[in-house]
Amino acid sequence: MSLWIERAAMRTRRERLRRRTEELLETAQAGLEPCDLSLLVEGEGGAVFLTTASDWSLDRLLRERGAQAGWRIRRRGGEVRIEGRWGGDCCRLRAPALRLNPDRPRAGSGRILPAA
C-alpha cells in the first residue's frame, strides 16, 4: 500500500472517530444522572459491548475484548467527558451537561471543548 493511501486512510479514520465522539458527547450531555460507561465495538462485524464503571483503562478494555474501537463516557458534576479510541488514534472531548429531558429535541448543544 502506498504511503499516500495509508495517510488518507488514517485521516478518514481520525475524522470518523472525532465525528462519533462528538455524537456520543451530545447524547451524553442530555442525560440526567451521573454515569461512567464504556462502549466497545468489536472486530469487523461491529458487535457492540457496553460496560459500566470499569476501573480498567480504555486501552486495556480494548485489548481484553479485542475491540476495534471504544469510548469511555463520564458524566458527573455538571460536566461530560468522553474519550474515544480507534486503532492508535485518540479523541478526548468535554462539555457541560445540559440537564435536559433526553426525549425532547433541543435547538443546539453546549460548546464542545477539547479535554484537558
C-alpha positions as protocol buffer text, in pm:
chain_id: "A"
residue {
  index: 1
  type: MET
  ca { x: 0 y: 0 z: 0 }
}
residue {
  index: 2
  type: SER
  ca { x: 139 y: 340 z: -89 }
}
residue {
  index: 3
  type: LEU
  ca { x: 219 y: 599 z: 175 }
}
residue {
  index: 4
  type: TRP
  ca { x: -45 y: 832 z: 26 }
}
residue {
  index: 5
  type: ILE
  ca { x: -318 y: 569 z: 62 }
}
residue {
  index: 6
  type: GLU
  ca { x: -212 y: 491 z: 422 }
}
residue {
  index: 7
  type: ARG
  ca { x: -224 y: 860 z: 516 }
}
residue {
  index: 8
  type: ALA
  ca { x: -565 y: 906 z: 354 }
}
residue {
  index: 9
  type: ALA
  ca { x: -700 y: 602 z: 543 }
}
residue {
  index: 10
  type: MET
  ca { x: -560 y: 735 z: 873 }
}
residue {
  index: 11
  type: ARG
  ca { x: -713 y: 1079 z: 811 }
}
residue {
  index: 12
  type: THR
  ca { x: -1052 y: 923 z: 731 }
}
residue {
  index: 13
  type: ARG
  ca { x: -1037 y: 707 z: 1046 }
}
residue {
  index: 14
  type: ARG
  ca { x: -950 y: 1011 z: 1261 }
}
residue {
  index: 15
  type: GLU
  ca { x: -1238 y: 1212 z: 1112 }
}
residue {
  index: 16
  type: ARG
  ca { x: -1483 y: 926 z: 1177 }
}
residue {
  index: 17
  type: LEU
  ca { x: -1353 y: 885 z: 1533 }
}
residue {
  index: 18
  type: ARG
  ca { x: -1399 y: 1256 z: 1603 }
}
residue {
  index: 19
  type: ARG
  ca { x: -1748 y: 1259 z: 1449 }
}
residue {
  index: 20
  type: ARG
  ca { x: -1861 y: 954 z: 1651 }
}
residue {
  index: 21
  type: THR
  ca { x: -1711 y: 1101 z: 1968 }
}
residue {
  index: 22
  type: GLU
  ca { x: -1898 y: 1429 z: 1914 }
}
residue {
  index: 23
  type: GLU
  ca { x: -2226 y: 1241 z: 1854 }
}
residue {
  index: 24
  type: LEU
  ca { x: -2184 y: 1040 z: 2174 }
}
residue {
  index: 25
  type: LEU
  ca { x: -2094 y: 1355 z: 2367 }
}
residue {
  index: 26
  type: GLU
  ca { x: -2412 y: 1531 z: 2253 }
}
residue {
  index: 27
  type: THR
  ca { x: -2621 y: 1231 z: 2357 }
}
residue {
  index: 28
  type: ALA
  ca { x: -2447 y: 1204 z: 2696 }
}
residue {
  index: 29
  type: GLN
  ca { x: -2500 y: 1577 z: 2762 }
}
residue {
  index: 30
  type: ALA
  ca { x: -2877 y: 1529 z: 2770 }
}
residue {
  index: 31
  type: GLY
  ca { x: -2869 y: 1269 z: 3047 }
}
residue {
  index: 32
  type: LEU
  ca { x: -2984 y: 1345 z: 3398 }
}
residue {
  index: 33
  type: GLU
  ca { x: -2783 y: 1103 z: 3615 }
}
residue {
  index: 34
  type: PRO
  ca { x: -2408 y: 1069 z: 3674 }
}
residue {
  index: 35
  type: CYS
  ca { x: -2264 y: 785 z: 3467 }
}
residue {
  index: 36
  type: ASP
  ca { x: -1945 y: 600 z: 3384 }
}
residue {
  index: 37
  type: LEU
  ca { x: -1982 y: 383 z: 3075 }
}
residue {
  index: 38
  type: SER
  ca { x: -1753 y: 213 z: 2827 }
}
residue {
  index: 39
  type: LEU
  ca { x: -1878 y: 136 z: 2478 }
}
residue {
  index: 40
  type: LEU
  ca { x: -1671 y: -107 z: 2269 }
}
residue {
  index: 41
  type: VAL
  ca { x: -1711 y: -202 z: 1902 }
}
residue {
  index: 42
  type: GLU
  ca { x: -1565 y: -544 z: 1842 }
}
residue {
  index: 43
  type: GLY
  ca { x: -1399 y: -655 z: 1519 }
}
residue {
  index: 44
  type: GLU
  ca { x: -1522 y: -631 z: 1165 }
}
residue {
  index: 45
  type: GLY
  ca { x: -1877 y: -740 z: 1247 }
}
residue {
  index: 46
  type: GLY
  ca { x: -1929 y: -434 z: 1464 }
}
residue {
  index: 47
  type: ALA
  ca { x: -2073 y: -613 z: 1767 }
}
residue {
  index: 48
  type: VAL
  ca { x: -2126 y: -360 z: 2047 }
}
residue {
  index: 49
  type: PHE
  ca { x: -2034 y: -428 z: 2409 }
}
residue {
  index: 50
  type: LEU
  ca { x: -2139 y: -188 z: 2687 }
}
residue {
  index: 51
  type: THR
  ca { x: -2000 y: -196 z: 3039 }
}
residue {
  index: 52
  type: THR
  ca { x: -2042 y: 29 z: 3342 }
}
residue {
  index: 53
  type: ALA
  ca { x: -1794 y: 166 z: 3595 }
}
residue {
  index: 54
  type: SER
  ca { x: -1483 y: -28 z: 3497 }
}
residue {
  index: 55
  type: ASP
  ca { x: -1162 y: 55 z: 3680 }
}
residue {
  index: 56
  type: TRP
  ca { x: -968 y: -61 z: 3372 }
}
residue {
  index: 57
  type: SER
  ca { x: -832 y: 196 z: 3129 }
}
residue {
  index: 58
  type: LEU
  ca { x: -999 y: 220 z: 2791 }
}
residue {
  index: 59
  type: ASP
  ca { x: -683 y: 81 z: 2627 }
}
residue {
  index: 60
  type: ARG
  ca { x: -694 y: -227 z: 2849 }
}
residue {
  index: 61
  type: LEU
  ca { x: -1064 y: -284 z: 2781 }
}
residue {
  index: 62
  type: LEU
  ca { x: -1000 y: -263 z: 2406 }
}
residue {
  index: 63
  type: ARG
  ca { x: -714 y: -515 z: 2425 }
}
residue {
  index: 64
  type: GLU
  ca { x: -901 y: -753 z: 2656 }
}
residue {
  index: 65
  type: ARG
  ca { x: -1212 y: -764 z: 2435 }
}
residue {
  index: 66
  type: GLY
  ca { x: -1023 y: -749 z: 2105 }
}
residue {
  index: 67
  type: ALA
  ca { x: -1229 y: -442 z: 2017 }
}
residue {
  index: 68
  type: GLN
  ca { x: -1163 y: -226 z: 1714 }
}
residue {
  index: 69
  type: ALA
  ca { x: -1285 y: 99 z: 1874 }
}
residue {
  index: 70
  type: GLY
  ca { x: -1414 y: 221 z: 2207 }
}
residue {
  index: 71
  type: TRP
  ca { x: -1539 y: 516 z: 2408 }
}
residue {
  index: 72
  type: ARG
  ca { x: -1535 y: 595 z: 2780 }
}
residue {
  index: 73
  type: ILE
  ca { x: -1821 y: 826 z: 2877 }
}
residue {
  index: 74
  type: ARG
  ca { x: -1828 y: 1001 z: 3215 }
}
residue {
  index: 75
  type: ARG
  ca { x: -2098 y: 1241 z: 3331 }
}
residue {
  index: 76
  type: ARG
  ca { x: -2069 y: 1395 z: 3677 }
}
residue {
  index: 77
  type: GLY
  ca { x: -2051 y: 1730 z: 3848 }
}
residue {
  index: 78
  type: GLY
  ca { x: -2227 y: 1914 z: 3567 }
}
residue {
  index: 79
  type: GLU
  ca { x: -1974 y: 1804 z: 3305 }
}
residue {
  index: 80
  type: VAL
  ca { x: -1948 y: 1529 z: 3045 }
}
residue {
  index: 81
  type: ARG
  ca { x: -1611 y: 1387 z: 2941 }
}
residue {
  index: 82
  type: ILE
  ca { x: -1559 y: 1136 z: 2666 }
}
residue {
  index: 83
  type: GLU
  ca { x: -1252 y: 957 z: 2536 }
}
residue {
  index: 84
  type: GLY
  ca { x: -1265 y: 772 z: 2205 }
}
residue {
  index: 85
  type: ARG
  ca { x: -1003 y: 534 z: 2068 }
}
residue {
  index: 86
  type: TRP
  ca { x: -977 y: 366 z: 1733 }
}
residue {
  index: 87
  type: GLY
  ca { x: -654 y: 192 z: 1648 }
}
residue {
  index: 88
  type: GLY
  ca { x: -375 y: 425 z: 1756 }
}
residue {
  index: 89
  type: ASP
  ca { x: -593 y: 736 z: 1739 }
}
residue {
  index: 90
  type: CYS
  ca { x: -749 y: 908 z: 2040 }
}
residue {
  index: 91
  type: CYS
  ca { x: -1009 y: 1183 z: 2072 }
}
residue {
  index: 92
  type: ARG
  ca { x: -1096 y: 1345 z: 2408 }
}
residue {
  index: 93
  type: LEU
  ca { x: -1378 y: 1597 z: 2447 }
}
residue {
  index: 94
  type: ARG
  ca { x: -1563 y: 1760 z: 2734 }
}
residue {
  index: 95
  type: ALA
  ca { x: -1873 y: 1978 z: 2760 }
}
residue {
  index: 96
  type: PRO
  ca { x: -2121 y: 2094 z: 3022 }
}
residue {
  index: 97
  type: ALA
  ca { x: -2406 y: 1857 z: 3099 }
}
residue {
  index: 98
  type: LEU
  ca { x: -2722 y: 2019 z: 2964 }
}
residue {
  index: 99
  type: ARG
  ca { x: -2965 y: 1862 z: 3213 }
}
residue {
  index: 100
  type: LEU
  ca { x: -3241 y: 1843 z: 2955 }
}
residue {
  index: 101
  type: ASN
  ca { x: -3505 y: 1582 z: 2909 }
}
residue {
  index: 102
  type: PRO
  ca { x: -3342 y: 1344 z: 2656 }
}
residue {
  index: 103
  type: ASP
  ca { x: -3681 y: 1278 z: 2493 }
}
residue {
  index: 104
  type: ARG
  ca { x: -3724 y: 1643 z: 2394 }
}
residue {
  index: 105
  type: PRO
  ca { x: -3546 y: 1778 z: 2086 }
}
residue {
  index: 106
  type: ARG
  ca { x: -3306 y: 2061 z: 2157 }
}
residue {
  index: 107
  type: ALA
  ca { x: -3210 y: 2357 z: 1942 }
}
residue {
  index: 108
  type: GLY
  ca { x: -2836 y: 2310 z: 1986 }
}
residue {
  index: 109
  type: SER
  ca { x: -2579 y: 2164 z: 2216 }
}
residue {
  index: 110
  type: GLY
  ca { x: -2335 y: 2329 z: 2452 }
}
residue {
  index: 111
  type: ARG
  ca { x: -1987 y: 2430 z: 2349 }
}
residue {
  index: 112
  type: ILE
  ca { x: -1758 y: 2129 z: 2292 }
}
residue {
  index: 113
  type: LEU
  ca { x: -1410 y: 2171 z: 2433 }
}
residue {
  index: 114
  type: PRO
  ca { x: -1102 y: 1951 z: 2399 }
}
residue {
  index: 115
  type: ALA
  ca { x: -1045 y: 1764 z: 2723 }
}
residue {
  index: 116
  type: ALA
  ca { x: -758 y: 1891 z: 2934 }
}
